[in-house]
Amino acid sequence: ESRLGSSPEPPREPTTDADTSFRYDMSHPRRGLAIIINNKHFNPSTQMEVREGSEVDQENLSQVLLDLGFDVRVYTDLTCGQMRRVLRKVAVEDHSDSDSPHLTSPVP
């Protein structure tokens, strides 16, 4: 238990290969690809309302991911079939020079 004003924790032991085996290798030339799917408008049959403000969330999320070094691709108002096609296309691309992929959708 750590409390304000208590003495600092002792130094940690150096990490071993076993410690790092569960970490992403972040030494690739590129950070990776980030896919943002922003669905603001929906098919009327879903009875879902327009997601007002989702473009602001998308812009903010895009900027954070860009600041982190990701290549960002934004898709808007996709159907389920279109989302599957985008993900299949991205899945067959060569990501071997990237640290990690990222897929997200802004949440209202």
DSSP file (Angstrom, degrees, kcal/mol; ACC not computed):
  #  RESIDUE AA STRUCTURE BP1 BP2  ACC     N-H-->O    O-->H-N    N-H-->O    O-->H-N    TCO  KAPPA ALPHA  PHI   PSI    X-CA   Y-CA   Z-CA
    1    1 A E              0   0    0      0, 0.0     2,-0.4     0, 0.0     0, 0.0   0.000 360.0 360.0 360.0 135.5    0.0    0.0    0.0
    2    2 A S        -     0   0    0      4,-0.0     2,-0.3     7,-0.0     3,-0.0  -0.931 360.0-175.3-114.6 134.5    1.3    3.4   -0.9
    3    3 A R    >   -     0   0    0     -2,-0.4     3,-2.0     4,-0.2     2,-0.1  -0.907  36.9 -91.1-125.6 153.5    0.3    6.6    0.9
    4    4 A L  T 3  S+     0   0    0     -2,-0.3     3,-0.1     1,-0.3    -1,-0.0  -0.385 114.3  20.1 -59.0 137.2    1.1   10.2    0.4
    5    5 A G  T 3  S+     0   0    0      1,-0.3    -1,-0.3    -2,-0.1     2,-0.1   0.347  95.1 125.5  85.4  -7.3    4.2   11.2    2.2
    6    6 A S  S <  S-     0   0    0     -3,-2.0    -1,-0.3     1,-0.1     3,-0.1  -0.372  73.0 -84.3 -79.8 165.8    5.5    7.6    2.6
    7    7 A S        -     0   0    0      1,-0.1    -4,-0.2    -3,-0.1    -1,-0.1  -0.351  55.7 -94.3 -68.2 149.9    8.9    6.6    1.4
    8    8 A P        -     0   0    0      0, 0.0    -1,-0.1     0, 0.0    -6,-0.0  -0.179  45.3 -93.8 -63.7 157.0    9.3    5.8   -2.3
    9    9 A E        -     0   0    0      1,-0.1     3,-0.1    -3,-0.1    -7,-0.0  -0.346  49.1 -96.5 -65.8 151.2    9.0    2.2   -3.5
   10   10 A P        -     0   0    0      0, 0.0    -1,-0.1     0, 0.0     0, 0.0  -0.301  54.5 -82.4 -64.7 156.3   12.3    0.4   -3.9
   11   11 A P        -     0   0    0      0, 0.0     2,-0.2     0, 0.0     0, 0.0  -0.254  50.2-113.5 -59.0 146.6   13.8    0.3   -7.4
   12   12 A R        -     0   0    0      1,-0.1     3,-0.1    -3,-0.1    -3,-0.0  -0.488  29.7-103.4 -81.1 152.4   12.4   -2.3   -9.7
   13   13 A E        -     0   0    0     -2,-0.2    -1,-0.1     1,-0.1     3,-0.1  -0.393  48.9 -90.1 -67.1 150.3   14.4   -5.2  -11.0
   14   14 A P        -     0   0    0      0, 0.0    -1,-0.1     0, 0.0     2,-0.1  -0.290  50.3-102.7 -59.1 148.9   15.6   -4.9  -14.6
   15   15 A T        -     0   0    0     -3,-0.1     2,-0.2     1,-0.1    -3,-0.0  -0.415  35.2-151.2 -74.8 151.8   13.2   -6.4  -17.1
   16   16 A T     >  -     0   0    0     -2,-0.1     4,-1.7    -3,-0.1     3,-0.3  -0.648  33.4 -97.9-113.6 172.5   13.9   -9.7  -18.7
   17   17 A D  H  > S+     0   0    0      1,-0.2     4,-1.0    -2,-0.2    -1,-0.1   0.871 125.6  56.6 -58.2 -36.6   12.9  -11.3  -22.0
   18   18 A A  H  4 S+     0   0    0      1,-0.2     3,-0.3     2,-0.2     4,-0.3   0.878 105.4  51.5 -63.4 -36.8   10.0  -13.0  -20.3
   19   19 A D  H >4 S+     0   0    0     -3,-0.3     3,-0.6     1,-0.2    -1,-0.2   0.872 113.6  43.4 -66.5 -37.0    8.8   -9.5  -19.1
   20   20 A T  H >< S+     0   0    0     -4,-1.7     3,-1.7     1,-0.2    -1,-0.2   0.546  89.2  86.5 -88.7  -7.0    8.9   -8.1  -22.6
   21   21 A S  T 3< S+     0   0    0     -4,-1.0    -1,-0.2    -3,-0.3    -2,-0.1   0.701  89.9  51.7 -68.1 -16.6    7.3  -11.0  -24.4
   22   22 A F  T <  S+     0   0    0     -3,-0.6     2,-0.3    -4,-0.3    -1,-0.3   0.196  96.5  89.7-102.3  15.2    3.9   -9.7  -23.7
   23   23 A R  S <  S-     0   0    0     -3,-1.7     2,-0.2     1,-0.0    -3,-0.0  -0.817  82.5-105.7-112.0 150.8    4.6   -6.2  -25.1
   24   24 A Y        -     0   0    0     -2,-0.3     2,-0.9     1,-0.1    76,-0.1  -0.491  33.6-117.8 -68.0 141.7    4.2   -4.8  -28.6
   25   25 A D        -     0   0    0     74,-0.3     3,-0.4    -2,-0.2    -1,-0.1  -0.761  33.5-177.0 -79.1 109.6    7.5   -4.3  -30.4
   26   26 A M        +     0   0    0     -2,-0.9    -1,-0.1     1,-0.2    73,-0.1  -0.064  57.4  91.5-102.2  32.1    7.4   -0.6  -31.0
   27   27 A S        +     0   0    0     71,-0.1    -1,-0.2    72,-0.1     4,-0.1   0.258  54.8 118.9-110.0  11.8   10.6   -0.4  -33.0
   28   28 A H  S    S-     0   0    0     -3,-0.4    71,-0.1     2,-0.2    70,-0.1  -0.302  77.4-110.0 -74.3 162.5    9.1   -0.7  -36.5
   29   29 A P  S    S+     0   0    0      0, 0.0     2,-0.3     0, 0.0    69,-0.2   0.830 103.2  39.9 -61.7 -32.2    9.5    2.1  -39.1
   30   30 A R  B    S-a   98   0A   0     67,-2.4    69,-1.6     1,-0.1    -2,-0.2  -0.901  72.3-138.8-119.9 148.9    5.8    3.0  -38.9
   31   31 A R        -     0   0    0     38,-0.7    69,-2.4    -2,-0.3    68,-0.3   0.928  61.2-107.9 -66.8 -45.2    3.5    3.2  -35.8
   32   32 A G        -     0   0    0     37,-0.5    39,-2.9    67,-0.2     2,-0.5  -0.854  33.5 -57.8 143.1-178.0    0.7    1.5  -37.8
   33   33 A L  E     -b   71   0B   0     -2,-0.3    69,-2.2    37,-0.2     2,-0.5  -0.851  37.3-161.5-103.5 131.2   -2.6    2.0  -39.4
   34   34 A A  E     -bc  72 102B   0     37,-3.5    39,-2.7    -2,-0.5     2,-0.5  -0.962   4.5-160.3-112.4 126.7   -5.6    3.4  -37.6
   35   35 A I  E     -bc  73 103B   0     67,-3.1    69,-2.8    -2,-0.5     2,-0.5  -0.925   5.6-169.8-106.0 124.7   -9.1    2.8  -39.1
   36   36 A I  E     -bc  74 104B   0     37,-2.8    39,-2.9    -2,-0.5     2,-0.6  -0.972   3.6-167.4-114.7 125.3  -11.9    5.1  -37.8
   37   37 A I  E     -b   75   0B   0     67,-2.2     2,-0.7    -2,-0.5    39,-0.2  -0.950   6.0-174.1-112.2 113.1  -15.4    4.2  -38.8
   38   38 A N  E     -b   76   0B   0     37,-3.2    39,-2.0    -2,-0.6     2,-0.8  -0.872   2.5-175.0-112.2  99.2  -17.8    7.1  -38.1
   39   39 A N        +     0   0    0     -2,-0.7     3,-0.1    37,-0.2    37,-0.1  -0.841  18.5 155.4 -96.8 108.3  -21.4    6.2  -38.7
   40   40 A K        +     0   0    0     -2,-0.8    11,-2.2     1,-0.2     2,-0.4   0.796  64.9  45.0 -97.0 -39.7  -23.5    9.3  -38.1
   41   41 A H  S    S-     0   0    0      9,-0.2     2,-0.3    10,-0.1    -1,-0.2  -0.872  71.3-165.7-111.5 141.7  -26.5    8.4  -40.3
   42   42 A F        -     0   0    0     -2,-0.4     5,-0.1     6,-0.3    37,-0.1  -0.850  34.2 -85.9-125.2 158.2  -28.2    5.0  -40.4
   43   43 A N    > > -     0   0    0     -2,-0.3     3,-2.3     1,-0.1     5,-0.5  -0.396  41.2-123.8 -57.9 134.6  -30.6    3.1  -42.6
   44   44 A P  G > 5S+     0   0    0      0, 0.0     3,-1.4     0, 0.0    -1,-0.1   0.787 107.6  69.7 -54.8 -27.7  -34.2    4.1  -41.5
   45   45 A S  G 3 5S+     0   0    0      1,-0.3    -2,-0.1     2,-0.1     0, 0.0   0.729  92.1  59.1 -65.0 -19.6  -35.0    0.5  -40.9
   46   46 A T  G < 5S-     0   0    0     -3,-2.3    -1,-0.3     2,-0.1     3,-0.1   0.685  96.0-142.2 -80.4 -17.3  -32.6    0.5  -37.9
   47   47 A Q  T < 5 +     0   0    0     -3,-1.4     2,-0.3    -4,-0.4    -2,-0.1   0.728  49.9 146.5  59.3  23.9  -34.7    3.2  -36.2
   48   48 A M      < -     0   0    0     -5,-0.5    -6,-0.3     1,-0.1    -1,-0.2  -0.714  45.8-124.5 -90.2 142.2  -31.4    4.7  -35.0
   49   49 A E        -     0   0    0     -2,-0.3     2,-0.1     1,-0.1    -1,-0.1  -0.394  34.2 -85.8 -81.9 160.5  -31.1    8.4  -34.6
   50   50 A V        -     0   0    0      1,-0.1     2,-1.5    -2,-0.1    -9,-0.2  -0.434  39.4-127.5 -62.0 136.0  -28.5   10.6  -36.3
   51   51 A R    >   -     0   0    0    -11,-2.2     3,-1.8    -2,-0.1     4,-0.2  -0.639  29.0-158.4 -90.5  80.3  -25.4   10.8  -34.1
   52   52 A E  T 3  S+     0   0    0     -2,-1.5    -3,-0.0     1,-0.3     0, 0.0  -0.321  73.8  21.5 -60.0 137.7  -25.0   14.5  -33.8
   53   53 A G  T >> S+     0   0    0      3,-0.0     4,-1.7     1,-0.0     3,-0.8   0.379  82.8 120.5  87.4  -4.5  -21.5   15.6  -32.9
   54   54 A S  H <>  +     0   0    0     -3,-1.8     4,-2.6     1,-0.3     5,-0.1   0.816  69.5  60.8 -64.3 -27.3  -19.9   12.4  -34.1
   55   55 A E  H 3> S+     0   0    0     -4,-0.2     4,-2.4     2,-0.2    -1,-0.3   0.845 102.3  52.0 -68.4 -30.9  -17.8   14.3  -36.5
   56   56 A V  H <> S+     0   0    0     -3,-0.8     4,-2.6     2,-0.2     5,-0.2   0.929 110.7  47.6 -67.8 -44.7  -16.2   16.3  -33.6
   57   57 A D  H  X S+     0   0    0     -4,-1.7     4,-2.9     1,-0.2     5,-0.2   0.917 112.3  50.6 -59.1 -43.0  -15.4   13.0  -31.9
   58   58 A Q  H  X S+     0   0    0     -4,-2.6     4,-2.7     2,-0.2    -2,-0.2   0.916 110.8  47.6 -62.2 -44.8  -13.9   11.7  -35.2
   59   59 A E  H  X S+     0   0    0     -4,-2.4     4,-2.2     2,-0.2    -1,-0.2   0.916 114.3  46.7 -64.1 -43.2  -11.8   14.8  -35.7
   60   60 A N  H  X S+     0   0    0     -4,-2.6     4,-2.2     2,-0.2    -2,-0.2   0.928 114.4  46.8 -64.8 -45.2  -10.5   14.7  -32.1
   61   61 A L  H  X S+     0   0    0     -4,-2.9     4,-2.5    -5,-0.2     5,-0.2   0.912 111.0  52.7 -63.3 -42.9   -9.7   10.9  -32.3
   62   62 A S  H  X S+     0   0    0     -4,-2.7     4,-2.6    -5,-0.2    -1,-0.2   0.921 109.6  49.1 -57.4 -44.8   -8.0   11.4  -35.6
   63   63 A Q  H  X S+     0   0    0     -4,-2.2     4,-2.7     2,-0.2    -1,-0.2   0.905 110.3  49.7 -65.2 -41.8   -5.8   14.1  -34.2
   64   64 A V  H  X S+     0   0    0     -4,-2.2     4,-1.6     2,-0.2    -1,-0.2   0.936 113.0  47.0 -61.6 -45.7   -4.8   12.0  -31.2
   65   65 A L  H  <>S+     0   0    0     -4,-2.5     5,-2.5     2,-0.2     4,-0.3   0.890 112.6  49.6 -65.5 -38.8   -4.0    9.0  -33.4
   66   66 A L  H ><5S+     0   0    0     -4,-2.6     3,-1.6     1,-0.2    -1,-0.2   0.918 108.8  52.9 -62.9 -43.0   -2.0   11.2  -35.8
   67   67 A D  H 3<5S+     0   0    0     -4,-2.7    -1,-0.2     1,-0.3    -2,-0.2   0.819 106.1  54.1 -61.8 -30.5   -0.1   12.7  -32.8
   68   68 A L  T 3<5S-     0   0    0     -4,-1.6    -1,-0.3    -5,-0.2    -2,-0.2   0.510 125.4-104.9 -81.3  -4.8    0.7    9.2  -31.7
   69   69 A G  T < 5S+     0   0    0     -3,-1.6   -38,-0.7     1,-0.3   -37,-0.5   0.525  70.9 143.4  97.5   6.5    2.2    8.5  -35.2
   70   70 A F      < -     0   0    0     -5,-2.5     2,-0.5   -39,-0.2    -1,-0.3  -0.492  54.1-123.4 -77.3 148.6   -0.5    6.4  -36.7
   71   71 A D  E     -b   33   0B   0    -39,-2.9   -37,-3.5    -2,-0.2     2,-0.5  -0.827  38.1-148.4 -81.5 128.3   -1.5    6.6  -40.4
   72   72 A V  E     -b   34   0B   0     -2,-0.5     2,-0.4   -39,-0.2   -37,-0.2  -0.884  21.5-176.0-113.7 130.9   -5.3    7.4  -40.1
   73   73 A R  E     -b   35   0B   0    -39,-2.7   -37,-2.8    -2,-0.5     2,-0.5  -0.992  12.1-159.8-119.7 129.6   -8.0    6.3  -42.5
   74   74 A V  E     -b   36   0B   0     -2,-0.4     2,-0.4   -39,-0.2   -37,-0.2  -0.923   7.6-173.7-114.1 132.7  -11.5    7.6  -41.9
   75   75 A Y  E     -b   37   0B   0    -39,-2.9   -37,-3.2    -2,-0.5     2,-0.4  -0.970  10.1-156.1-122.8 140.2  -14.7    6.0  -43.3
   76   76 A T  E     -b   38   0B   0     -2,-0.4   -37,-0.2   -39,-0.2   -39,-0.0  -0.946  61.1  -6.9-124.7 137.6  -18.1    7.6  -42.8
   77   77 A D  S    S+     0   0    0    -39,-2.0     2,-0.3    -2,-0.4    -1,-0.2   0.904  78.2 173.4  52.9  55.2  -21.6    6.1  -42.9
   78   78 A L        -     0   0    0     -3,-0.2    -1,-0.2     1,-0.1     2,-0.1  -0.671  28.1-129.5 -92.0 146.6  -20.7    2.6  -43.9
   79   79 A T     >  -     0   0    0     -2,-0.3     4,-2.5     1,-0.1     5,-0.2  -0.371  35.7 -99.8 -78.6 170.8  -23.1   -0.3  -44.1
   80   80 A C  H  > S+     0   0    0      1,-0.2     4,-2.3     2,-0.2     5,-0.2   0.923 126.2  50.3 -58.6 -43.5  -22.2   -3.6  -42.5
   81   81 A G  H  > S+     0   0    0      1,-0.2     4,-2.1     2,-0.2    -1,-0.2   0.897 109.8  49.8 -62.0 -41.3  -21.2   -5.0  -45.9
   82   82 A Q  H  > S+     0   0    0      2,-0.2     4,-2.4     1,-0.2    -1,-0.2   0.888 109.4  51.7 -65.7 -38.9  -19.0   -2.0  -46.6
   83   83 A M  H  X S+     0   0    0     -4,-2.5     4,-2.5     2,-0.2     5,-0.2   0.923 109.3  50.2 -63.2 -42.9  -17.3   -2.3  -43.2
   84   84 A R  H  X S+     0   0    0     -4,-2.3     4,-2.6     1,-0.2    -2,-0.2   0.914 110.4  50.1 -61.0 -42.1  -16.6   -5.9  -43.8
   85   85 A R  H  X S+     0   0    0     -4,-2.1     4,-2.5     2,-0.2    -2,-0.2   0.919 110.8  49.1 -63.2 -43.5  -15.0   -5.0  -47.2
   86   86 A V  H  X S+     0   0    0     -4,-2.4     4,-2.5     1,-0.2     5,-0.2   0.938 113.6  46.3 -59.8 -47.1  -12.9   -2.3  -45.7
   87   87 A L  H  X S+     0   0    0     -4,-2.5     4,-2.2     1,-0.2    -2,-0.2   0.877 112.1  50.2 -67.6 -37.2  -11.6   -4.7  -43.0
   88   88 A R  H  X S+     0   0    0     -4,-2.6     4,-1.2    -5,-0.2    -1,-0.2   0.919 111.7  49.0 -64.5 -41.9  -10.9   -7.5  -45.4
   89   89 A K  H  < S+     0   0    0     -4,-2.5     3,-0.5     1,-0.2     4,-0.5   0.931 114.0  45.1 -62.7 -45.8   -9.0   -5.1  -47.6
   90   90 A V  H >< S+     0   0    0     -4,-2.5     3,-1.1     1,-0.2    -1,-0.2   0.867 106.6  61.2 -65.6 -36.1   -6.9   -3.8  -44.7
   91   91 A A  H 3< S+     0   0    0     -4,-2.2    -1,-0.2     1,-0.3    -2,-0.2   0.801 104.9  47.2 -63.7 -28.9   -6.4   -7.4  -43.4
   92   92 A V  T 3< S+     0   0    0     -4,-1.2    -1,-0.3    -3,-0.5    -2,-0.2   0.511  90.8 102.9 -92.8  -3.7   -4.5   -8.4  -46.6
   93   93 A E  S <  S-     0   0    0     -3,-1.1     2,-0.7    -4,-0.5    -3,-0.0  -0.375  85.7-100.9 -72.1 157.9   -2.3   -5.3  -46.7
   94   94 A D        +     0   0    0      1,-0.1     3,-0.2    -2,-0.1    -1,-0.1  -0.731  47.2 163.6 -83.9 113.3    1.3   -5.7  -45.6
   95   95 A H    >   +     0   0    0     -2,-0.7     3,-1.9    -4,-0.1    -1,-0.1   0.121  38.4 115.0-111.8  17.7    1.6   -4.4  -42.0
   96   96 A S  T 3  S+     0   0    0      1,-0.3    -1,-0.1   -68,-0.0    -2,-0.0   0.710  75.1  52.9 -66.7 -19.7    5.0   -6.0  -41.3
   97   97 A D  T 3  S+     0   0    0     -3,-0.2   -67,-2.4   -69,-0.1     2,-0.3   0.213  97.6  90.6 -97.6  16.8    6.7   -2.6  -40.9
   98   98 A S  B <   -a   30   0A   0     -3,-1.9   -67,-0.2   -69,-0.2   -66,-0.2  -0.834  69.3-141.3-115.7 149.7    4.2   -1.4  -38.4
   99   99 A D  S    S-     0   0    0    -69,-1.6   -74,-0.3    -2,-0.3   -67,-0.2   0.943  79.1 -23.8 -69.8 -49.6    4.1   -1.5  -34.6
  100  100 A S        -     0   0    0    -69,-2.4    -1,-0.3   -70,-0.1     2,-0.2  -0.987  55.8-121.2-162.8 150.0    0.3   -2.2  -34.3
  101  101 A P        -     0   0    0      0, 0.0     2,-0.3     0, 0.0   -67,-0.2  -0.572  25.3-160.4 -88.6 162.0   -3.0   -1.8  -36.0
  102  102 A H  E     -c   34   0B   0    -69,-2.2   -67,-3.1    -2,-0.2     2,-0.4  -0.973   9.2-174.9-146.5 129.9   -5.9    0.2  -34.5
  103  103 A L  E     +c   35   0B   0     -2,-0.3     2,-0.3   -69,-0.2   -67,-0.2  -0.990  19.2 155.4-125.3 130.4   -9.6    0.0  -35.2
  104  104 A T  E     -c   36   0B   0    -69,-2.8   -67,-2.2    -2,-0.4    -2,-0.0  -0.984  30.0-155.1-151.9 161.8  -12.0    2.4  -33.6
  105  105 A S        -     0   0    0     -2,-0.3   -67,-0.2   -69,-0.2   -69,-0.1  -0.992  36.4-110.1-136.6 129.1  -15.4    4.0  -33.9
  106  106 A P        -     0   0    0      0, 0.0   -67,-0.2     0, 0.0   -48,-0.1  -0.339  31.5-145.6 -59.6 137.5  -16.2    7.3  -32.1
  107  107 A V              0   0    0      1,-0.1   -69,-0.0   -50,-0.1     0, 0.0  -0.907 360.0 360.0-108.1 130.7  -18.7    6.7  -29.3
  108  108 A P              0   0    0      0, 0.0    -1,-0.1     0, 0.0   -56,-0.0   0.527 360.0 360.0 -66.1 360.0  -21.3    9.4  -28.6
